[in-house]
């Protein structure tokens, strides 16, 4: 049987692309090498980490916040195996959901490792041997893998990646995290709440590279108040594993004398790299860039006709929702429609407590591009709902084009910031102005009123400040 489309990889990019293609009437198959569908995100990434973030936040609240609200409970006891079981139930539910979507949309699931032999030909290797699958179109959706540090061997027991950090069998006394990006700060939050002492080493002189600088500074202060220790402008050059505890060698990024930091567990999360192992790109003549990403044009097409690529394996932010949007657009383009992704409006969220979210440009990016802009800010300390809940950390910042008042960036640090960013995304999709947002009635009392007030502040007319 010849397929209209074969997709290699069933993460958020691949499986969403498959569903959209099936909706458009194509005969579709997906190829997956792992025992479960859903890729990194559903199995060892976004979803399990959110389960542990939620559970550990509840643990933290019970231990520290209940009493002041008049809820008297004995100090909570951690049952880590049950917490891990809670996480696993979440994974299973999501993975079964993707299985169901494949059946519902009559998408064939081919188990094994895919290799592209050229246009229209995918070879799948499984325990049962090799099989050739013929197809009109191929989408590469193989995602990304953890980036490794030279000379530091990840064993997923004591020196772990995000994968191992989601499945530790005990709370480490001391956790050393290499890299102050989103994943490090989220996983650091989980284990810190459960009792670990957390130190974060970051090569740059700031946390959350790529996020708005002012947001990152305030966020760092909040995390330090929670008990995080940061070593910025520093690098881990080696980890001695011979002793009962690990000894990490930390040097200034600019060079200089090393110090040793002891740790029970070292978590390496310095980013992710495109995953193309065994795909046969070179032999098939499919071009990659200097960072190993599959090169595509504006229509997700590689240089080999009929072969497309989406998600973490191509350029752009390595975010599940970016991959999903590309999957939909790519399927529509293959079906002869006009699929499109607006890369200026892709939200990003850090799921710590408080959360950090952003969409559009940062102040640094606007300065670099020479765009004149106005800023409106509003703190949650002046937001009624945040005040009565006594969760007033953070603020909203709106950046608008000085000439047109069009909103070009929104940055939020605060409780539920991840849920609040989307009204900004919708506004920006419609090219809306700060005044449009300021004149939109917001329900009272909600945290979202802080967004309206920040929009008013762009025109220097915030009411509650």
MARBA-560065 format. One record per residue (C-alpha): residue number from 1; residue in one letter; x, y, z. Coordinates in nm, 2 decimals, m for minus. Example, Ala and Ser with C-alpha at 12.3 -4.5 7.8 and 13.67 -1.06 7.14 Angstrom:
2
[rec 1 "A" [1.23 m0.45 0.78]]
[rec 2 "S" [1.37 m0.11 0.71]]
This chain:
465
[rec 1 "X" [0.00 0.00 0.00]]
[rec 2 "X" [0.12 0.35 m0.08]]
[rec 3 "X" [0.06 0.62 0.17]]
[rec 4 "X" [m0.01 0.99 0.09]]
[rec 5 "X" [0.20 1.08 0.40]]
[rec 6 "X" [0.44 0.91 0.63]]
[rec 7 "X" [0.56 1.09 0.94]]
[rec 8 "X" [0.87 0.99 1.13]]
[rec 9 "X" [0.82 1.07 1.50]]
[rec 10 "X" [0.50 1.09 1.71]]
[rec 11 "X" [0.57 1.38 1.94]]
[rec 12 "X" [0.34 1.69 1.95]]
[rec 13 "X" [0.46 1.79 1.60]]
[rec 14 "X" [0.43 1.45 1.44]]
[rec 15 "X" [0.10 1.32 1.58]]
[rec 16 "X" [m0.07 1.66 1.53]]
[rec 17 "X" [0.05 1.67 1.17]]
[rec 18 "X" [m0.09 1.32 1.12]]
[rec 19 "X" [m0.43 1.40 1.26]]
[rec 20 "X" [m0.46 1.72 1.05]]
[rec 21 "X" [m0.35 1.53 0.74]]
[rec 22 "X" [m0.61 1.25 0.81]]
[rec 23 "X" [m0.88 1.52 0.85]]
[rec 24 "X" [m0.79 1.65 0.51]]
[rec 25 "X" [m0.85 1.31 0.36]]
[rec 26 "X" [m0.50 1.17 0.33]]
[rec 27 "X" [m0.39 0.81 0.40]]
[rec 28 "X" [m0.14 0.85 0.68]]
[rec 29 "X" [0.11 0.64 0.87]]
[rec 30 "X" [0.34 0.74 1.16]]
[rec 31 "X" [0.67 0.57 1.24]]
[rec 32 "X" [0.77 0.55 1.61]]
[rec 33 "X" [1.08 0.38 1.76]]
[rec 34 "X" [0.97 0.41 2.13]]
[rec 35 "X" [0.72 0.17 2.29]]
[rec 36 "X" [0.47 0.46 2.35]]
[rec 37 "X" [0.36 0.75 2.13]]
[rec 38 "X" [0.39 1.12 2.23]]
[rec 39 "X" [0.76 1.18 2.21]]
[rec 40 "X" [0.97 1.35 2.47]]
[rec 41 "X" [0.69 1.59 2.56]]
[rec 42 "X" [0.44 1.33 2.68]]
[rec 43 "X" [0.68 1.07 2.81]]
[rec 44 "X" [0.99 1.23 2.97]]
[rec 45 "X" [0.94 1.61 2.93]]
[rec 46 "X" [0.67 1.86 2.95]]
[rec 47 "X" [0.38 1.65 3.08]]
[rec 48 "X" [0.56 1.45 3.36]]
[rec 49 "X" [0.74 1.76 3.48]]
[rec 50 "X" [0.41 1.95 3.51]]
[rec 51 "X" [0.27 1.66 3.72]]
[rec 52 "X" [0.56 1.68 3.96]]
[rec 53 "X" [0.55 2.06 3.96]]
[rec 54 "X" [0.18 2.05 4.06]]
[rec 55 "X" [0.23 1.78 4.32]]
[rec 56 "X" [0.54 1.94 4.47]]
[rec 57 "X" [0.36 2.28 4.48]]
[rec 58 "X" [0.07 2.12 4.68]]
[rec 59 "X" [0.33 1.97 4.92]]
[rec 60 "X" [0.49 2.32 4.96]]
[rec 61 "X" [0.15 2.49 5.01]]
[rec 62 "X" [0.04 2.24 5.27]]
[rec 63 "X" [0.37 2.28 5.46]]
[rec 64 "X" [0.39 2.66 5.44]]
[rec 65 "X" [0.08 2.84 5.32]]
[rec 66 "X" [m0.22 2.66 5.47]]
[rec 67 "X" [m0.18 2.78 5.83]]
[rec 68 "X" [m0.20 3.15 5.75]]
[rec 69 "X" [m0.53 3.09 5.57]]
[rec 70 "X" [m0.67 2.92 5.88]]
[rec 71 "X" [m0.63 2.56 5.75]]
[rec 72 "X" [m0.45 2.38 6.03]]
[rec 73 "X" [m0.29 2.05 5.91]]
[rec 74 "X" [0.00 1.85 6.05]]
[rec 75 "X" [0.33 1.90 5.86]]
[rec 76 "X" [0.29 1.70 5.54]]
[rec 77 "X" [0.49 1.38 5.49]]
[rec 78 "X" [0.64 1.31 5.15]]
[rec 79 "X" [0.55 0.97 4.99]]
[rec 80 "X" [0.78 0.99 4.68]]
[rec 81 "X" [0.67 0.66 4.53]]
[rec 82 "X" [0.31 0.77 4.53]]
[rec 83 "X" [0.40 1.11 4.38]]
[rec 84 "X" [0.59 0.92 4.10]]
[rec 85 "X" [0.28 0.70 4.06]]
[rec 86 "X" [0.07 1.02 4.02]]
[rec 87 "X" [0.31 1.14 3.75]]
[rec 88 "X" [0.30 0.80 3.57]]
[rec 89 "X" [m0.09 0.80 3.57]]
[rec 90 "X" [m0.07 1.14 3.39]]
[rec 91 "X" [0.18 1.00 3.13]]
[rec 92 "X" [m0.04 0.69 3.07]]
[rec 93 "X" [m0.35 0.90 3.03]]
[rec 94 "X" [m0.19 1.13 2.77]]
[rec 95 "X" [m0.02 0.85 2.58]]
[rec 96 "X" [m0.35 0.65 2.56]]
[rec 97 "X" [m0.51 0.97 2.43]]
[rec 98 "X" [m0.27 0.98 2.14]]
[rec 99 "X" [m0.33 0.61 2.07]]
[rec 100 "X" [m0.70 0.68 2.06]]
[rec 101 "X" [m0.65 0.98 1.82]]
[rec 102 "X" [m0.45 0.75 1.58]]
[rec 103 "X" [m0.73 0.49 1.58]]
[rec 104 "X" [m1.01 0.75 1.55]]
[rec 105 "X" [m0.84 0.91 1.25]]
[rec 106 "X" [m0.75 0.57 1.09]]
[rec 107 "X" [m0.38 0.65 1.10]]
[rec 108 "X" [m0.15 0.34 1.08]]
[rec 109 "X" [0.12 0.32 1.35]]
[rec 110 "X" [0.43 0.15 1.23]]
[rec 111 "X" [0.67 0.05 1.51]]
[rec 112 "X" [1.04 0.08 1.45]]
[rec 113 "X" [1.31 0.32 1.35]]
[rec 114 "X" [1.26 0.51 1.03]]
[rec 115 "X" [1.53 0.58 0.77]]
[rec 116 "X" [1.47 0.78 0.46]]
[rec 117 "X" [1.60 0.61 0.15]]
[rec 118 "X" [1.51 0.90 m0.08]]
[rec 119 "X" [1.19 1.07 m0.20]]
[rec 120 "X" [0.89 0.84 m0.13]]
[rec 121 "X" [1.08 0.57 0.05]]
[rec 122 "X" [1.10 0.50 0.42]]
[rec 123 "X" [1.27 0.19 0.56]]
[rec 124 "X" [1.15 0.09 0.90]]
[rec 125 "X" [1.37 m0.14 1.12]]
[rec 126 "X" [1.21 m0.32 1.41]]
[rec 127 "X" [1.26 m0.64 1.60]]
[rec 128 "X" [1.10 m0.82 1.31]]
[rec 129 "X" [1.35 m0.69 1.06]]
[rec 130 "X" [1.33 m0.43 0.79]]
[rec 131 "X" [1.03 m0.32 0.60]]
[rec 132 "X" [1.00 m0.07 0.31]]
[rec 133 "X" [0.71 0.18 0.32]]
[rec 134 "X" [0.62 0.37 0.01]]
[rec 135 "X" [0.46 0.72 0.03]]
[rec 136 "X" [0.40 1.03 m0.17]]
[rec 137 "X" [0.52 1.26 0.11]]
[rec 138 "X" [0.75 1.23 0.41]]
[rec 139 "X" [0.75 1.45 0.72]]
[rec 140 "X" [1.05 1.45 0.95]]
[rec 141 "X" [0.93 1.51 1.31]]
[rec 142 "X" [1.21 1.34 1.50]]
[rec 143 "X" [1.24 1.62 1.76]]
[rec 144 "X" [1.54 1.69 1.98]]
[rec 145 "X" [1.77 1.52 2.23]]
[rec 146 "X" [1.95 1.65 2.54]]
[rec 147 "X" [2.27 1.85 2.48]]
[rec 148 "X" [2.57 1.69 2.65]]
[rec 149 "X" [2.86 1.85 2.83]]
[rec 150 "X" [3.21 1.74 2.72]]
[rec 151 "X" [3.38 1.51 2.98]]
[rec 152 "X" [3.07 1.47 3.20]]
[rec 153 "X" [2.91 1.13 3.16]]
[rec 154 "X" [2.53 1.12 3.22]]
[rec 155 "X" [2.44 0.79 3.39]]
[rec 156 "X" [2.08 0.90 3.48]]
[rec 157 "X" [2.15 0.79 3.84]]
[rec 158 "X" [2.37 1.05 4.00]]
[rec 159 "X" [2.46 1.27 3.69]]
[rec 160 "X" [2.12 1.31 3.53]]
[rec 161 "X" [1.95 1.48 3.24]]
[rec 162 "X" [1.59 1.60 3.26]]
[rec 163 "X" [1.48 1.24 3.20]]
[rec 164 "X" [1.66 1.11 3.51]]
[rec 165 "X" [1.56 1.41 3.72]]
[rec 166 "X" [1.20 1.32 3.67]]
[rec 167 "X" [1.25 0.97 3.82]]
[rec 168 "X" [1.49 1.01 4.11]]
[rec 169 "X" [1.41 0.75 4.38]]
[rec 170 "X" [1.49 0.98 4.67]]
[rec 171 "X" [1.52 1.35 4.73]]
[rec 172 "X" [1.88 1.46 4.69]]
[rec 173 "X" [2.03 1.65 4.99]]
[rec 174 "X" [2.22 1.87 4.75]]
[rec 175 "X" [2.12 1.92 4.39]]
[rec 176 "X" [2.36 2.10 4.15]]
[rec 177 "X" [2.20 2.22 3.83]]
[rec 178 "X" [2.41 2.30 3.52]]
[rec 179 "X" [2.22 2.56 3.32]]
[rec 180 "X" [1.97 2.83 3.43]]
[rec 181 "X" [1.72 2.78 3.15]]
[rec 182 "X" [1.35 2.68 3.17]]
[rec 183 "X" [1.41 2.31 3.23]]
[rec 184 "X" [1.67 2.36 3.50]]
[rec 185 "X" [1.46 2.61 3.69]]
[rec 186 "X" [1.14 2.39 3.67]]
[rec 187 "X" [1.31 2.07 3.78]]
[rec 188 "X" [1.51 2.26 4.05]]
[rec 189 "X" [1.18 2.39 4.18]]
[rec 190 "X" [1.04 2.04 4.21]]
[rec 191 "X" [1.32 1.90 4.41]]
[rec 192 "X" [1.37 2.22 4.61]]
[rec 193 "X" [1.01 2.21 4.73]]
[rec 194 "X" [1.06 1.85 4.83]]
[rec 195 "X" [1.36 1.93 5.04]]
[rec 196 "X" [1.67 1.95 4.83]]
[rec 197 "X" [1.93 2.23 4.86]]
[rec 198 "X" [1.96 2.37 4.50]]
[rec 199 "X" [2.26 2.55 4.34]]
[rec 200 "X" [2.24 2.65 3.98]]
[rec 201 "X" [2.55 2.72 3.77]]
[rec 202 "X" [2.50 2.92 3.45]]
[rec 203 "X" [2.76 3.02 3.19]]
[rec 204 "X" [2.59 3.35 3.11]]
[rec 205 "X" [2.57 3.64 3.36]]
[rec 206 "X" [2.19 3.60 3.38]]
[rec 207 "X" [1.92 3.33 3.41]]
[rec 208 "X" [1.66 3.24 3.14]]
[rec 209 "X" [1.86 3.34 2.83]]
[rec 210 "X" [1.63 3.49 2.56]]
[rec 211 "X" [1.37 3.61 2.81]]
[rec 212 "X" [1.32 3.98 2.88]]
[rec 213 "X" [1.61 4.10 3.10]]
[rec 214 "X" [1.40 4.28 3.36]]
[rec 215 "X" [1.17 3.98 3.40]]
[rec 216 "X" [1.47 3.75 3.45]]
[rec 217 "X" [1.62 3.98 3.71]]
[rec 218 "X" [1.31 3.99 3.92]]
[rec 219 "X" [1.25 3.62 3.88]]
[rec 220 "X" [1.60 3.55 4.00]]
[rec 221 "X" [1.53 3.75 4.31]]
[rec 222 "X" [1.21 3.56 4.38]]
[rec 223 "X" [1.39 3.23 4.34]]
[rec 224 "X" [1.67 3.34 4.57]]
[rec 225 "X" [1.41 3.43 4.83]]
[rec 226 "X" [1.27 3.08 4.79]]
[rec 227 "X" [1.62 2.94 4.87]]
[rec 228 "X" [1.78 2.88 4.53]]
[rec 229 "X" [2.16 2.96 4.51]]
[rec 230 "X" [2.29 3.09 4.17]]
[rec 231 "X" [2.65 3.09 4.04]]
[rec 232 "X" [2.63 3.30 3.72]]
[rec 233 "X" [2.91 3.36 3.48]]
[rec 234 "X" [3.05 3.01 3.57]]
[rec 235 "X" [3.10 2.68 3.41]]
[rec 236 "X" [3.12 2.32 3.54]]
[rec 237 "X" [3.44 2.17 3.39]]
[rec 238 "X" [3.42 1.82 3.55]]
[rec 239 "X" [3.25 1.60 3.80]]
[rec 240 "X" [3.45 1.36 4.02]]
[rec 241 "X" [3.23 1.06 4.08]]
[rec 242 "X" [3.48 0.85 4.29]]
[rec 243 "X" [3.35 0.96 4.64]]
[rec 244 "X" [3.02 0.90 4.82]]
[rec 245 "X" [2.91 1.25 4.70]]
[rec 246 "X" [2.99 1.41 4.37]]
[rec 247 "X" [3.25 1.68 4.35]]
[rec 248 "X" [3.19 1.93 4.07]]
[rec 249 "X" [3.47 2.16 3.95]]
[rec 250 "X" [3.33 2.51 3.89]]
[rec 251 "X" [3.53 2.78 3.71]]
[rec 252 "X" [3.45 3.14 3.62]]
[rec 253 "X" [3.33 3.16 3.25]]
[rec 254 "X" [3.60 3.41 3.18]]
[rec 255 "X" [3.87 3.18 3.32]]
[rec 256 "X" [4.03 3.17 3.67]]
[rec 257 "X" [4.07 2.95 3.96]]
[rec 258 "X" [3.83 2.66 4.01]]
[rec 259 "X" [3.62 2.58 4.32]]
[rec 260 "X" [3.46 2.25 4.42]]
[rec 261 "X" [3.09 2.22 4.49]]
[rec 262 "X" [2.97 1.90 4.65]]
[rec 263 "X" [2.64 1.74 4.53]]
[rec 264 "X" [2.44 1.42 4.57]]
[rec 265 "X" [2.29 1.47 4.22]]
[rec 266 "X" [2.41 1.68 3.93]]
[rec 267 "X" [2.15 1.77 3.67]]
[rec 268 "X" [2.28 1.87 3.33]]
[rec 269 "X" [2.04 2.08 3.13]]
[rec 270 "X" [2.23 2.31 2.89]]
[rec 271 "X" [1.97 2.29 2.61]]
[rec 272 "X" [1.86 2.05 2.35]]
[rec 273 "X" [1.99 1.95 2.00]]
[rec 274 "X" [1.81 1.83 1.69]]
[rec 275 "X" [1.78 1.45 1.68]]
[rec 276 "X" [1.85 1.30 1.34]]
[rec 277 "X" [2.04 0.98 1.43]]
[rec 278 "X" [1.99 0.70 1.18]]
[rec 279 "X" [1.76 0.90 0.96]]
[rec 280 "X" [2.00 0.87 0.67]]
[rec 281 "X" [1.98 1.24 0.58]]
[rec 282 "X" [2.33 1.25 0.43]]
[rec 283 "X" [2.28 0.95 0.21]]
[rec 284 "X" [1.94 1.08 0.10]]
[rec 285 "X" [2.10 1.42 0.02]]
[rec 286 "X" [1.88 1.61 0.27]]
[rec 287 "X" [2.06 1.93 0.37]]
[rec 288 "X" [2.12 2.03 0.74]]
[rec 289 "X" [2.26 2.36 0.87]]
[rec 290 "X" [2.57 2.41 1.08]]
[rec 291 "X" [2.38 2.33 1.40]]
[rec 292 "X" [2.25 2.00 1.26]]
[rec 293 "X" [1.90 2.12 1.20]]
[rec 294 "X" [1.71 2.01 0.89]]
[rec 295 "X" [1.70 2.30 0.65]]
[rec 296 "X" [1.35 2.39 0.52]]
[rec 297 "X" [1.20 2.67 0.31]]
[rec 298 "X" [0.89 2.87 0.40]]
[rec 299 "X" [0.67 2.57 0.32]]
[rec 300 "X" [0.86 2.33 0.55]]
[rec 301 "X" [1.01 2.16 0.24]]
[rec 302 "X" [1.36 2.02 0.25]]
[rec 303 "X" [1.58 2.03 m0.06]]
[rec 304 "X" [1.45 1.69 m0.15]]
[rec 305 "X" [1.11 1.71 m0.32]]
[rec 306 "X" [0.83 1.55 m0.11]]
[rec 307 "X" [1.03 1.55 0.21]]
[rec 308 "X" [0.93 1.80 0.48]]
[rec 309 "X" [1.04 1.87 0.83]]
[rec 310 "X" [0.88 2.04 1.14]]
[rec 311 "X" [0.94 2.10 1.51]]
[rec 312 "X" [1.26 2.08 1.72]]
[rec 313 "X" [1.45 1.92 1.43]]
[rec 314 "X" [1.42 2.25 1.24]]
[rec 315 "X" [1.51 2.61 1.33]]
[rec 316 "X" [1.31 2.81 1.58]]
[rec 317 "X" [1.21 2.78 1.94]]
[rec 318 "X" [1.21 2.42 2.07]]
[rec 319 "X" [0.85 2.43 2.20]]
[rec 320 "X" [0.58 2.17 2.17]]
[rec 321 "X" [0.31 2.42 2.06]]
[rec 322 "X" [0.54 2.56 1.79]]
[rec 323 "X" [0.58 2.20 1.66]]
[rec 324 "X" [0.20 2.15 1.67]]
[rec 325 "X" [0.14 2.47 1.47]]
[rec 326 "X" [0.40 2.37 1.21]]
[rec 327 "X" [0.25 2.02 1.19]]
[rec 328 "X" [m0.09 2.16 1.11]]
[rec 329 "X" [0.05 2.41 0.86]]
[rec 330 "X" [0.27 2.14 0.69]]
[rec 331 "X" [m0.03 1.90 0.65]]
[rec 332 "X" [m0.24 2.18 0.50]]
[rec 333 "X" [0.04 2.28 0.25]]
[rec 334 "X" [0.08 1.91 0.15]]
[rec 335 "X" [m0.30 1.90 0.09]]
[rec 336 "X" [m0.26 2.21 m0.14]]
[rec 337 "X" [m0.39 2.46 0.11]]
[rec 338 "X" [m0.22 2.77 0.24]]
[rec 339 "X" [m0.08 2.66 0.58]]
[rec 340 "X" [0.11 2.93 0.78]]
[rec 341 "X" [0.27 2.98 1.12]]
[rec 342 "X" [0.31 3.33 1.27]]
[rec 343 "X" [0.65 3.31 1.45]]
[rec 344 "X" [0.60 3.66 1.60]]
[rec 345 "X" [0.32 3.52 1.82]]
[rec 346 "X" [0.45 3.21 1.99]]
[rec 347 "X" [0.40 3.22 2.37]]
[rec 348 "X" [0.66 3.07 2.61]]
[rec 349 "X" [0.60 2.97 2.97]]
[rec 350 "X" [0.81 2.87 3.27]]
[rec 351 "X" [0.60 2.66 3.50]]
[rec 352 "X" [0.76 2.75 3.83]]
[rec 353 "X" [0.58 2.93 4.12]]
[rec 354 "X" [0.53 3.20 4.03]]
[rec 355 "X" [0.51 3.13 3.65]]
[rec 356 "X" [0.68 3.34 3.39]]
[rec 357 "X" [0.52 3.38 3.04]]
[rec 358 "X" [0.60 3.59 2.74]]
[rec 359 "X" [0.49 3.65 2.38]]
[rec 360 "X" [0.65 3.86 2.11]]
[rec 361 "X" [0.96 4.08 2.15]]
[rec 362 "X" [1.17 4.15 2.45]]
[rec 363 "X" [1.29 4.50 2.53]]
[rec 364 "X" [1.64 4.39 2.43]]
[rec 365 "X" [1.52 4.27 2.09]]
[rec 366 "X" [1.33 4.60 2.03]]
[rec 367 "X" [1.64 4.80 2.12]]
[rec 368 "X" [1.86 4.59 1.89]]
[rec 369 "X" [1.61 4.63 1.60]]
[rec 370 "X" [1.60 5.01 1.66]]
[rec 371 "X" [1.22 5.01 1.72]]
[rec 372 "X" [1.09 5.30 1.94]]
[rec 373 "X" [0.85 5.15 2.19]]
[rec 374 "X" [0.65 5.25 2.50]]
[rec 375 "X" [0.63 5.04 2.81]]
[rec 376 "X" [0.33 4.98 3.04]]
[rec 377 "X" [0.39 4.79 3.37]]
[rec 378 "X" [0.16 4.69 3.65]]
[rec 379 "X" [0.26 4.50 3.97]]
[rec 380 "X" [0.04 4.22 4.12]]
[rec 381 "X" [0.09 4.39 4.46]]
[rec 382 "X" [m0.18 4.64 4.32]]
[rec 383 "X" [m0.41 4.37 4.19]]
[rec 384 "X" [m0.71 4.30 4.42]]
[rec 385 "X" [m0.73 3.93 4.36]]
[rec 386 "X" [m0.36 3.87 4.41]]
[rec 387 "X" [m0.37 4.08 4.73]]
[rec 388 "X" [m0.66 3.88 4.89]]
[rec 389 "X" [m0.49 3.55 4.80]]
[rec 390 "X" [m0.16 3.69 4.93]]
[rec 391 "X" [0.02 3.59 4.61]]
[rec 392 "X" [0.15 3.92 4.50]]
[rec 393 "X" [0.49 3.83 4.35]]
[rec 394 "X" [0.56 3.97 4.00]]
[rec 395 "X" [0.42 4.21 3.74]]
[rec 396 "X" [0.29 4.25 3.39]]
[rec 397 "X" [0.49 4.44 3.12]]
[rec 398 "X" [0.34 4.54 2.79]]
[rec 399 "X" [0.56 4.67 2.50]]
[rec 400 "X" [0.39 4.87 2.23]]
[rec 401 "X" [0.52 5.04 1.91]]
[rec 402 "X" [0.56 5.41 2.00]]
[rec 403 "X" [0.42 5.53 1.67]]
[rec 404 "X" [0.12 5.29 1.61]]
[rec 405 "X" [0.05 5.17 1.97]]
[rec 406 "X" [0.05 4.82 1.83]]
[rec 407 "X" [0.14 4.56 2.10]]
[rec 408 "X" [0.47 4.39 2.01]]
[rec 409 "X" [0.55 4.21 2.33]]
[rec 410 "X" [0.40 4.10 2.66]]
[rec 411 "X" [0.58 3.96 2.96]]
[rec 412 "X" [0.43 3.84 3.28]]
[rec 413 "X" [0.57 3.70 3.60]]
[rec 414 "X" [0.31 3.59 3.86]]
[rec 415 "X" [0.07 3.31 3.96]]
[rec 416 "X" [m0.10 3.16 3.66]]
[rec 417 "X" [0.10 3.37 3.41]]
[rec 418 "X" [0.09 3.08 3.17]]
[rec 419 "X" [m0.29 3.09 3.14]]
[rec 420 "X" [m0.29 3.47 3.13]]
[rec 421 "X" [m0.06 3.52 2.83]]
[rec 422 "X" [m0.31 3.41 2.57]]
[rec 423 "X" [m0.53 3.72 2.56]]
[rec 424 "X" [m0.21 3.90 2.46]]
[rec 425 "X" [m0.15 3.63 2.19]]
[rec 426 "X" [m0.50 3.68 2.05]]
[rec 427 "X" [m0.47 4.05 2.06]]
[rec 428 "X" [m0.14 4.04 1.87]]
[rec 429 "X" [m0.28 3.79 1.61]]
[rec 430 "X" [m0.53 4.06 1.53]]
[rec 431 "X" [m0.27 4.34 1.53]]
[rec 432 "X" [m0.43 4.50 1.83]]
[rec 433 "X" [m0.31 4.81 2.01]]
[rec 434 "X" [m0.25 4.87 2.38]]
[rec 435 "X" [m0.56 5.09 2.38]]
[rec 436 "X" [m0.77 4.81 2.24]]
[rec 437 "X" [m0.66 4.60 2.53]]
[rec 438 "X" [m0.70 4.88 2.78]]
[rec 439 "X" [m1.06 4.94 2.66]]
[rec 440 "X" [m1.16 4.57 2.68]]
[rec 441 "X" [m1.37 4.51 3.00]]
[rec 442 "X" [m1.20 4.25 3.23]]
[rec 443 "X" [m1.38 4.06 3.50]]
[rec 444 "X" [m1.32 4.17 3.86]]
[rec 445 "X" [m1.16 4.04 4.07]]
[rec 446 "X" [m0.92 3.85 3.85]]
[rec 447 "X" [m0.54 3.84 3.80]]
[rec 448 "X" [m0.60 3.92 3.44]]
[rec 449 "X" [m0.70 4.28 3.53]]
[rec 450 "X" [m0.33 4.34 3.58]]
[rec 451 "X" [m0.30 4.30 3.20]]
[rec 452 "X" [m0.56 4.56 3.14]]
[rec 453 "X" [m0.39 4.79 3.39]]
[rec 454 "X" [m0.05 4.74 3.22]]
[rec 455 "X" [m0.22 4.83 2.89]]
[rec 456 "X" [m0.36 5.14 3.05]]
[rec 457 "X" [m0.01 5.22 3.18]]
[rec 458 "X" [0.12 5.22 2.82]]
[rec 459 "X" [m0.09 5.54 2.79]]
[rec 460 "X" [0.02 5.65 3.14]]
[rec 461 "X" [m0.34 5.61 3.28]]
[rec 462 "X" [m0.34 5.31 3.50]]
[rec 463 "X" [m0.62 5.34 3.75]]
[rec 464 "X" [m0.49 5.14 4.05]]
[rec 465 "X" [m0.14 5.27 4.06]]
